[in-house]
Amino acid sequence: MAQPVADRLNTPALLSSRADQSLLLDIAASDKQLVAVGDQGIVMRSIDQGRSWQQQQTPFSVMLTSVYFADAEHGWLTGHDGLIAATDDGGVGWRTLLDGHQINQLRLQKLQQKMAEIQVLSDAEPDNDLLAEQLDNIAWQAADAEAAVEEGAGVPLLDIWFADAQHGFALGGYGLLLKTGDGGDSWEYWGDRLDNPDNFHLNAMMADHRGYLYIVGEAGLLFRSEDGGDRWSRIDTPYEGSFFGITEFNQQLYLMGLRGHLYRSSGGLEWSPVETGYQVTLLSAVAKADKLVLLGQGGMILQSPDGQTFSQLPSGGRHSLSAGLALNGEYILVGEGGLQTLEVAHE
């Protein structure tokens, strides 16, 4: 007889002496501590600027994909199976806020409500082709949401961002976007506010120096909100492949994605290509006051003093690098090989 598959949403992560060498996908700094997250529910924490790390106990063992702190105590993480979890003690203890089962229900209820509203308008204007098209689209999305409810909690969340300890967003696969206004205690489905009828994956989110919010994703997707995330506009980009990251350096925005594609914009609307000389997929960036560092597959690390000319830094291996941060003259990086520290060369 086949053994039942473990519910990783409710199975605690195993503690391991080699957890710092496991696949880690994101890292965040919060006051005096650093927190990194990754495979099988692993949460690593350092209180000595990254010189030593301790694995924290967590009540879940799904793949963890992102982590974000609004202040020294309050942080959130996302993972596969729709996991959102929170900490209020700087990353020591974590509690589950939401999972994929609940997300599927939120999405279905929101889409059914919207479909009913559009149906009323369409009944009043039966010859309105635009309303008919909107109704067809929302009906398709509602049917897809019904199927997701039946299939279970499989939706992956890929990024999380908070403006403060109360207001934040989580996003991920199949066009999923969620919003909270109470620190994550309750969430609303927000994906219907994006012009994303094909439900392409949403990969990353950030805010620029003006407070404008950006979301990047599959198929060259780029969305921007100028009002804190209530309304979103879709921005045309010169690339139809996936974007995995967006960052700001010297008040210039940078989009990065498959096969080394990198684009720059001064305002976020018009984008021009930046040639790095490499065609390795770029996954994320670390922006300091005087340097922009791009991280990618195969251990790729590209550094630039001006955001225009790049040179490759030695990574010490071929493991892909997912995220990083700059701290005390070093880059602390995470990826396939776990945690890695790289000294910043002084020029």
C-alpha positions as CSV (number, residue, x, y, z in Angstrom):
1,M,0.0,0.0,0.0
2,A,1.3,3.5,-0.9
3,Q,2.2,5.7,2.0
4,P,0.2,8.9,2.3
5,V,2.0,12.1,1.2
6,A,2.9,14.2,4.1
7,D,1.2,17.6,4.5
8,R,4.2,19.9,4.4
9,L,2.1,22.8,5.5
10,N,1.6,21.2,8.8
11,T,4.9,19.1,9.1
12,P,7.6,20.9,11.0
13,A,11.0,21.4,9.3
14,L,13.7,19.0,10.3
15,L,16.6,20.5,12.1
16,S,20.0,19.9,10.4
17,S,23.6,20.7,11.1
18,R,24.0,21.3,7.4
19,A,21.0,23.6,6.9
20,D,23.3,26.5,6.0
21,Q,24.4,24.5,2.9
22,S,20.8,23.8,1.8
23,L,19.1,25.6,-1.1
24,L,18.2,29.0,0.1
25,L,16.1,31.4,-2.0
26,D,16.0,34.7,-0.1
27,I,17.6,36.8,2.7
28,A,16.6,39.9,4.6
29,A,18.1,42.2,7.2
30,S,16.2,43.4,10.2
31,D,17.9,45.6,12.7
32,K,20.7,43.4,14.2
33,Q,19.6,40.1,12.7
34,L,19.7,38.5,9.3
35,V,17.1,35.9,8.2
36,A,17.4,33.5,5.2
37,V,14.8,31.0,4.0
38,G,14.7,28.1,1.6
39,D,14.1,24.4,1.0
40,Q,12.0,22.2,3.3
41,G,10.9,25.0,5.5
42,I,14.4,26.1,6.5
43,V,14.8,29.4,8.3
44,M,18.3,30.5,9.1
45,R,19.0,33.4,11.5
46,S,22.2,35.3,12.4
47,I,22.6,37.9,15.2
48,D,26.3,38.5,14.6
49,Q,26.2,40.1,11.1
50,G,26.4,36.7,9.3
51,R,29.4,35.3,11.0
52,S,27.4,32.4,12.5
53,W,23.9,31.1,11.7
54,Q,21.3,29.1,13.6
55,Q,18.3,27.2,12.1
56,Q,15.0,28.2,13.6
57,Q,12.2,25.8,14.4
58,T,9.2,26.2,12.0
59,P,5.8,24.4,11.9
60,F,6.0,23.8,8.1
61,S,8.4,22.2,5.7
62,V,7.4,23.5,2.3
63,M,9.8,25.4,0.0
64,L,10.2,28.9,1.3
65,T,10.6,31.5,-1.4
66,S,10.9,35.0,0.1
67,V,11.2,36.9,3.4
68,Y,10.6,40.5,4.3
69,F,10.8,42.6,7.5
70,A,9.0,45.9,8.1
71,D,10.9,46.6,11.3
72,A,13.1,44.8,13.8
73,E,10.4,42.4,15.1
74,H,7.8,42.1,12.4
75,G,8.5,39.9,9.3
76,W,6.8,37.7,6.9
77,L,7.7,34.8,4.5
78,T,6.1,33.0,1.6
79,G,6.4,29.5,0.3
80,H,4.9,26.8,-1.9
81,D,1.4,25.6,-1.3
82,G,0.3,29.2,-0.7
83,L,2.1,29.5,2.6
84,I,2.3,32.9,4.3
85,A,3.8,33.0,7.8
86,A,4.7,35.8,10.2
87,T,7.1,36.5,13.1
88,D,6.9,39.2,15.7
89,D,10.2,38.4,17.5
90,G,12.7,39.1,14.7
91,G,12.5,35.7,13.0
92,V,12.8,33.3,16.0
93,G,9.3,32.0,16.0
94,W,7.0,31.7,13.0
95,R,3.2,31.2,12.7
96,T,1.1,30.3,9.6
97,L,-1.2,33.0,8.5
98,L,-2.6,31.6,5.2
99,D,-2.3,28.6,3.0
100,G,-3.2,27.6,-0.5
101,H,-6.6,26.1,0.4
102,Q,-7.7,29.4,1.9
103,I,-6.2,31.4,-1.0
104,N,-8.1,29.3,-3.5
105,Q,-11.3,30.1,-1.7
106,L,-10.5,33.8,-1.5
107,R,-9.8,33.9,-5.2
108,L,-13.0,32.0,-6.1
109,Q,-15.2,34.2,-4.0
110,K,-13.8,37.4,-5.4
111,L,-14.1,36.2,-9.0
112,Q,-17.6,35.0,-8.5
113,Q,-18.6,38.3,-7.0
114,K,-17.0,40.2,-9.9
115,M,-18.7,37.9,-12.4
116,A,-22.1,38.6,-10.9
117,E,-21.5,42.4,-11.0
118,I,-20.5,42.3,-14.7
119,Q,-23.4,40.0,-15.4
120,V,-25.8,42.7,-14.1
121,L,-24.2,45.3,-16.3
122,S,-24.2,43.0,-19.3
123,D,-27.9,42.2,-18.9
124,A,-28.6,45.9,-18.9
125,E,-26.5,46.4,-22.0
126,P,-26.8,43.2,-24.0
127,D,-25.2,44.7,-27.1
128,N,-22.1,46.0,-25.3
129,D,-19.3,43.9,-26.8
130,L,-16.8,45.1,-24.2
131,L,-18.9,43.9,-21.3
132,A,-19.5,40.6,-23.1
133,E,-15.7,40.1,-23.5
134,Q,-15.1,41.0,-19.8
135,L,-17.8,38.5,-18.8
136,D,-16.2,35.7,-20.8
137,N,-12.8,36.5,-19.3
138,I,-14.0,36.6,-15.7
139,A,-16.1,33.4,-16.3
140,W,-13.0,31.6,-17.5
141,Q,-11.0,32.8,-14.5
142,A,-13.8,31.7,-12.1
143,A,-13.9,28.3,-13.7
144,D,-10.1,28.0,-13.3
145,A,-10.5,29.0,-9.6
146,E,-13.1,26.3,-9.1
147,A,-10.7,23.8,-10.5
148,A,-7.9,25.0,-8.2
149,V,-10.2,24.5,-5.2
150,E,-10.6,20.9,-6.2
151,E,-6.9,20.4,-6.9
152,G,-5.7,21.6,-3.5
153,A,-3.1,23.9,-2.1
154,G,-0.6,23.8,-4.9
155,V,-0.3,27.5,-5.7
156,P,3.3,28.8,-5.1
157,L,3.8,32.2,-3.6
158,L,7.0,33.8,-4.8
159,D,7.5,37.2,-3.2
160,I,6.2,39.4,-0.3
161,W,6.5,43.1,0.3
162,F,5.2,45.3,3.1
163,A,5.0,49.1,3.3
164,D,4.9,49.0,7.1
165,A,3.9,46.5,9.8
166,Q,0.2,46.5,8.6
167,H,0.0,47.0,4.8
168,G,1.5,44.5,2.4
169,F,1.2,42.3,-0.6
170,A,2.0,38.7,-1.5
171,L,2.3,37.4,-5.1
172,G,3.1,34.3,-7.1
173,G,2.1,31.7,-9.6
174,Y,-0.9,31.9,-11.9
175,G,-1.3,35.7,-11.5
176,L,-1.9,35.5,-7.8
177,L,-1.8,38.8,-5.9
178,L,-3.0,39.2,-2.3
179,K,-3.3,42.3,-0.1
180,T,-3.5,42.8,3.7
181,G,-4.2,45.9,5.8
182,D,-3.8,44.3,9.2
183,G,-0.4,42.8,9.3
184,G,-1.5,39.6,7.5
185,D,-4.3,38.5,9.8
186,S,-6.7,38.8,6.9
187,W,-6.1,38.9,3.1
188,E,-8.0,40.0,0.0
189,Y,-7.5,38.5,-3.5
190,W,-6.2,41.4,-5.6
191,G,-5.2,39.6,-8.8
192,D,-8.3,40.7,-10.7
193,R,-6.9,44.3,-10.6
194,L,-4.1,43.4,-12.9
195,D,-4.3,43.3,-16.7
196,N,-3.2,39.7,-16.8
197,P,-5.9,37.6,-18.5
198,D,-3.6,34.7,-19.1
199,N,-2.7,34.5,-15.4
200,F,1.1,34.6,-16.0
201,H,3.3,34.1,-12.9
202,L,4.2,37.2,-10.9
203,N,7.8,36.9,-9.7
204,A,8.9,39.9,-7.7
205,M,7.7,43.3,-6.2
206,M,9.5,46.5,-5.1
207,A,8.9,50.1,-4.3
208,D,11.0,52.9,-5.8
209,H,12.2,56.2,-4.2
210,R,8.9,57.9,-5.2
211,G,6.8,55.2,-3.5
212,Y,5.6,53.7,-6.8
213,L,5.1,49.9,-6.6
214,Y,6.2,47.5,-9.3
215,I,5.5,43.9,-10.1
216,V,7.4,41.8,-12.7
217,G,6.6,38.4,-14.1
218,E,6.4,36.0,-17.0
219,A,6.0,37.1,-20.6
220,G,7.6,40.5,-20.1
221,L,5.0,41.5,-17.5
222,L,5.5,44.8,-15.7
223,F,2.9,46.5,-13.6
224,R,3.1,49.8,-11.7
225,S,0.9,51.4,-9.0
226,E,1.2,55.1,-8.1
227,D,-1.4,54.9,-5.2
228,G,0.0,52.2,-2.9
229,G,-1.4,49.3,-4.8
230,D,-5.1,50.0,-5.2
231,R,-4.8,50.6,-9.0
232,W,-2.3,49.0,-11.3
233,S,-1.3,49.9,-14.9
234,R,0.4,47.5,-17.3
235,I,3.6,48.9,-18.8
236,D,4.9,47.7,-22.1
237,T,8.4,46.2,-22.0
238,P,10.8,45.4,-24.9
239,Y,11.1,41.7,-23.9
240,E,8.6,38.9,-24.0
241,G,10.5,36.5,-21.7
242,S,10.4,36.2,-18.0
243,F,11.6,38.9,-15.6
244,F,12.7,37.6,-12.2
245,G,13.8,40.8,-10.5
246,I,13.5,44.6,-10.4
247,T,15.7,47.0,-8.5
248,E,16.6,50.6,-8.2
249,F,20.2,52.0,-8.3
250,N,21.0,55.8,-8.3
251,Q,17.3,56.5,-9.0
252,Q,17.4,54.3,-12.1
253,L,15.2,51.2,-12.4
254,Y,16.6,47.9,-13.7
255,L,14.6,44.9,-14.9
256,M,16.5,41.5,-15.1
257,G,15.5,38.2,-16.6
258,L,16.2,35.2,-18.8
259,R,19.4,34.8,-20.7
260,G,21.0,37.9,-19.3
261,H,18.4,40.4,-20.4
262,L,18.7,43.6,-18.5
263,Y,16.8,46.9,-19.1
264,R,17.1,50.3,-17.5
265,S,14.6,53.2,-17.1
266,S,14.8,56.6,-15.5
267,G,11.0,56.8,-14.9
268,G,9.7,53.3,-15.1
269,L,7.8,53.8,-18.4
270,E,10.4,53.7,-21.2
271,W,13.0,50.9,-21.0
272,S,16.3,50.5,-22.9
273,P,18.6,47.5,-23.0
274,V,21.8,47.3,-21.0
275,E,24.5,45.0,-22.5
276,T,26.5,43.2,-19.8
277,G,28.4,40.9,-22.1
278,Y,26.9,37.8,-20.5
279,Q,23.8,35.7,-21.4
280,V,23.3,34.0,-18.1
281,T,19.8,34.3,-16.5
282,L,19.7,37.1,-13.9
283,L,17.7,36.4,-10.8
284,S,18.1,39.4,-8.4
285,A,20.3,42.3,-7.5
286,V,22.0,44.0,-4.6
287,A,22.1,47.8,-4.9
288,K,24.5,49.9,-2.8
289,A,25.1,53.6,-3.0
290,D,28.2,53.1,-5.2
291,K,27.7,49.7,-6.8
292,L,25.0,47.6,-8.5
293,V,25.5,43.8,-8.2
294,L,23.5,41.3,-10.3
295,L,23.1,37.7,-9.2
296,G,22.3,34.8,-11.5
297,Q,22.5,31.2,-12.5
298,G,25.8,29.3,-12.5
299,G,27.2,31.5,-9.8
300,M,27.1,34.6,-11.9
301,I,28.0,37.8,-10.1
302,L,28.2,41.0,-12.1
303,Q,29.3,44.3,-10.6
304,S,28.9,47.8,-12.0
305,P,29.9,51.3,-10.6
306,D,27.5,53.1,-12.9
307,G,24.8,50.7,-13.9
308,Q,26.1,50.6,-17.5
309,T,29.4,48.7,-17.6
310,F,29.7,45.4,-15.8
311,S,32.5,43.1,-14.7
312,Q,32.3,39.6,-13.4
313,L,33.2,38.8,-9.8
314,P,34.5,35.4,-8.7
315,S,31.8,33.4,-6.9
316,G,33.8,30.4,-6.0
317,G,31.5,27.9,-7.6
318,R,28.8,27.1,-10.1
319,H,25.8,27.2,-7.7
320,S,23.1,29.6,-8.8
321,L,22.6,32.7,-6.6
322,S,19.1,33.7,-5.7
323,A,19.4,36.8,-3.5
324,G,21.8,38.8,-1.4
325,L,22.5,41.9,0.6
326,A,25.5,44.2,1.3
327,L,26.7,44.4,4.9
328,N,30.0,45.7,6.5
329,G,32.1,45.5,3.3
330,E,30.8,42.1,2.3
331,Y,28.0,40.6,0.2
332,I,26.1,37.9,2.0
333,L,24.5,35.7,-0.7
334,V,22.1,32.8,-0.8
335,G,21.4,30.2,-3.5
336,E,21.8,26.5,-4.4
337,G,24.8,26.1,-2.2
338,G,23.3,27.8,0.8
339,L,24.9,30.8,2.5
340,Q,28.0,32.5,1.0
341,T,30.0,35.5,2.0
342,L,31.9,37.5,-0.6
343,E,34.3,40.3,0.3
344,V,33.8,43.6,-1.6
345,A,36.9,44.6,-3.5
346,H,38.1,48.1,-2.8
347,E,38.8,50.0,-6.0
